Amino acid sequence: MVSEINVTPLVDVMLVLLIIFMVAAPIATTGVPVALPKGETQTIESEESKLILTIPATFAQDSAVYLGKNRIPFAELETKLKTNDKLQTEREMYIHADGQLRYQDVVTVMAVASKAGAEKLGLITDPLSSREEAAPAKP
């Protein structure tokens, strides 16, 4: 009799789980499509641990924003943010705003977030490429 543990079935199960997670991970990270404005900024260490509010390009038509992946009508935004435990403890939130939005729409959402308890508001942008840095901005 062999008194050693046979680890072959364990290795087989672990490899199957690894393959499943490798295939499922890119599918799970899809969010709301937003064309972010470009700017020279610092990078966020870990987006998963941050509270992110997304303002899509369709905000002018449907007045809805996304808190994480959850769609929230603008009329309910302040209530949802006031009851959000993460915002109330950290007092920090980041905003994904589509580059085609009116400035007034972004400021309105930021004012509601500030009123709901966000003391630190950050705007998320796409990094500039070297070609875009050299070219002057078009009016």
Secondary structure, 3 states (H helix, E strand, C coil): CCCCCCCHHHHHHHHHHHHHHHHHHHHHCCCCCCCCCECCCCCCCCHHHCCEEEECCCHHHHCEEEECCEEEEHHHHHHHHHCCHHHHHHCEEEEEECCCCCHHHHHHHHHHHHHCCCCEEEEECECCCHHHHHCCCCC
